[in-house]
Amino acid sequence: MSEAHRILVHNCHLDGYGHVNNARYLEFLEQARWTYFRRAGVLDELGGARLVVAHIDIRYRHAAVLDDELLIASRLLEVQSRRLLVAQTVTVAQSGKNRRRSRRNPDSHPRRPRVQAA
């Protein structure tokens, strides 16, 4: 597994309740996934193929707030001819608490991923 992708929570990431908006996590996870793919050499292996997220399952656990430093760990769980299954976990650097856990399935035919134990 590669080094975790780091994101510092800024005011523009927050919603009216003062925590990171749920839609922002999709952007954070996307950034981390592509960083992971580059570091792990996955993009070179794909030979120019285009990836599309066909399914994502996110379990929200705790709110992230202003100035939290988020660490997003990504790992490739499964590779098939038309499917990659990636697990990602978001933690806050200062506390180590999980904020979000997701599975992304960039695939042209969505399939329900296995349940990840918490």
Buried (B, 14 or more C-beta within 10 A) or exposed (E): EBEBBEBEBEEEBBEEEEBBBEEBBBEBBBEBBBBBBEBBEBBEEEEEEEBEBBBBEBEBEBEBBEEBEBBBBBEBBEEEEEBBBBBBBBBBEEEEEBBBBBBBBBBEEEEEBEEEEE
